[in-house]
Each structure stands twice: as structure tokens, then as C-alpha cells.
Amino acid sequence: MNMCRLITLIVICISFNGYGQVMSASQQDSVMKLIDRRIHATKTLSMEFRMVRSLSAMTMALEQNGTIYFQHSDKLRYVLDGSDPWIMVVNGSSVFVKDGDKPIQKRGKGMSKLKDFIVSSLNGDTFRNNDFSKSFFATGQAITITLTPKPTQLKKYMKEIRVQLDNQHNVTDFVLVQPNGDSTQYIFSNLKRNTKLEPKLFQLQ
């Protein structure tokens, strides 16, 4: 999830698929340069989201709201709302989780992988990761970037990632598709950049 102002989109396309018109190499390069500028200019980030999980074993999707707070480059607060909120706080290499009224737990390697994935997505590192092949598609003023994993180990956990950007190059939609077809979608709103975030957000008490 980190983008910039939309330059006038050149809609010269070489083909078409379900995500929109395939963007040329020069268009893709322009988008990545704008993304890089936005990333480097972003020191803090906060946003609300709706998480939608579609599971093959269930007829109805599971939905939950939440909030993300991020401070460059390694501080994160991830909250899933509810009567018993689930909170993950990352401060450097330390990962802490609070599940409702249960005691705070320090998590190890498994949770660190989730932390690394979220932080790298917010930092924009995912777009530059050579472990993924990337395709860019334009639909109107929106842009969809699909990331397909290359390593066999990654393919065990994900089939593809789809990221949608609006006309300001902000991430509005993030979908992780698993090999079995199950998916987790994040729909983002109320995004704020470079506002002051209180240090207590990155502590659990």
C-alpha cells in the first residue's frame, strides 16, 4: 500500500484483459517513478479499511473493519475492530499482539513474516521485489498492478496480489489471492499522510 499525483495517462495499449488495458513499458516506468516519489515523501500514514475474506468453504464472505497506522520505516499499528479488537503493534523488530481481553503476547518468527509483508507493502518495497513479476493495467484513470510470485516457496501461499490505485496514485484496493482461490481484500479509505502520530500508538499496554 503509497502513490502520487496522476500524470496525464497515455492510453496507447497493446492488448486488453479483465483488468483493463495493458500499459506500455514507458507508462509503467512513469507510474513507478511517481510511486517512488510518494513513498520517499511519506513519513507517516494512517487509513481505515474494510477487510473482506472470501473462502471456498463458506457461502458468504467475512467482513471486518479496521485501521492501520504506519511510521516510516518500521513502526506499525494494525487494528481489527470488534467487541474484542485484535491489535498488532510493530516497533522495530519487536511484534506484540493483543487479542481482546487476553494478555499481550510477544510474537516470534511466524508473525514477523506477516509484519514484514505489511510493512514492505506500505513502504512500497513489494513493487520493487524481484520475487514477483508485475503487470500494469489501466481502466479509465484507475491503475491495477498484479504481482505474481516467482519462487516455488511463495507460490505455496499466494497465487497473485492485485493492487488498485486511484487517480491520485493512492492505493484503494489490495487483494491477496491464495492458490486454492480463497482471497483477502482490503478496501482503503480516509487515507492521511504525514500527520503527527502519537508514540503511544506503537506501544501496547
N, C-alpha and C positions, 0 to 999 in steps of 0.2 A: 502496500500500500503505500504517492508523493510526486506532484506534477506541476506544470507551469502554464502560462497563457498560451492560448491556441494561436499558432501562426496560421495564415490562410492555407487551408488544406488543398493541395493539388490532387485532384481526383482522376489522375491518369491511372487506370487499373489494368492489370494483366490477366485477371481472372475473377471469378466470383464464387463464393461458397456461402454456407449457412450463417457465417458470422458477418458477412459484408464483403466489400471489395478488397482484394489483396493489395497492400501498399507496396510501392516500389522500394528498392534498397535506399534510394536517396531520401524518400519520405520517412522510412524507418529511422534512418540516421538523424533526421531533423527532430523526430519525436524523442529519441534517446537523448539528444543534446538538451532539449527542453526539460526532460525528466531529470537529468543530471544537475542542471542549474537549480531546479526546485529543491532537489534533495540537499544540495550544498547550502542552500539558503534557509533550510528548515532546521531550527534548533529544538523546537517543541511542537507537539502535535496532540490534539485531542479530538475525539469523534465518537458519535453514537453509532450503534449498529443493530441490525436485526439479523440474527443467525437462523438460517433455515436448513435443517438436516433432512435429506430425502433418503430413506432407507428402503431397500428392496423388500425387507421383511415386514414393512408397515405400509398400510394403505394411505395414511395421512402423514404429511411432513411435520416434523417437530420444529417449533419456532420459539425463540428466546431473544430478549433484548439485552443489550449490554453497552459498555463504554470502554474505550481504550485511551490511556494517557501515555505519551511517549516523550522522553527527553533524550536527545542525541548524546551519546550513541548507544548507551547500554542500560537505560532505565525505562521500565515498562510497568504499567498497572493495567490489568485486564480483568474486567468485572462482568460476570453474567448475573443479570438481575433475577430477582425472585424472592419468595418469602425467606429462603435460606440462600443468600447470594454466594456464588463461588468466585473467589478473588485470587488472582496470581500476581505477585509482585516480583519484579526482577530488578536487582540493583547490582550492576557489575556481573560477576559470575555466580552470585547467590540467587536462588529461586525459592520463594516461600509461597505456600498455598494455604488459604483458609476456606473451608467448606462449611458454610452455615455456622452453627454454634460449636463445631468441633475445634479442638486445639490447633493452633498454627503449626504447620509442618514444613520442615526444610526438605526440598525435593532434590533428587540426585540426577543421574545421567539421563534417564528416560524423559523427565520433564524438561531438562536442559535442551533436548532436541526440539521440543515444541517451542521453547523460548527462542532458540536460535532461528527457527523458521519464521516466527512472527517478527522478531527484531530485524532479520535480514530483509523481510518483505517491506517493513516500514522504512528501513534505510535505503531501499531500492537495490540492494545487493542482488536480489533474486533476478532482476532484469539483466544483470551482468554475469550471472553464474553460468559457467561453461558446461555445467551438468544438465542444462536444458537447451533444447532447440526452440527457437522463437519464431512466431508468425504474427504479422500485424494486419489487421483488417479495419476498414473504415466504413461506418454506416452513418450517413449524414455528417454531423460534427462529432459523433462519438467514435472512439477507437477501442478495439478489442485486441488484446495481446494474449496469445495462447503460448503456454510454456509446456513442452513435452519432455519428460525426463529421459536422459540417455543411459545412465548406469543401471545395470540389472537390479542392484540393491534398491534404488529409488523406485523402480518400476513395480516393486512388490507392494509399495504403499500408495502410489498415485499413478493415475493414467494421464492426467493433464491438469494444468491450472489455467483458468481464464480470468483475466483482469480487464475490467472495462473502465475507460477514462472518459470524463465529460469534456465539454468544450473549453474548460479551464485546465485540462490535464490533471484533474483530481480523480483519484480512484473512487468510483461509486459502487462497484460491484466486484466481488472476488469469489471465485468458485474453485473448490478443490474436488476433483473427481477421482474416486478410487477405482482400482482395476475391476471390481465387481459391479460398478455402475452407481454405487452409493455416492452421494455428494454432500458437501457442506458449503453453503453460500453465505457470504457476508454482504449485506446491503448497507452502505455507509451514509450518514447524514450529519448535519451540524458540525462540519469539519472546521477546526480553528488551528491556525498556525502561529507559532512564535508568541504565544501568550504566556504569562508567568504561571508556572506550575509549582504549587507548594511542595517543599521537600517531604512532608508527611505522606503525600500520595504514594511515595516509593518506600513506605515502611508499613509493616503490618503489626497491629497491636491487639 
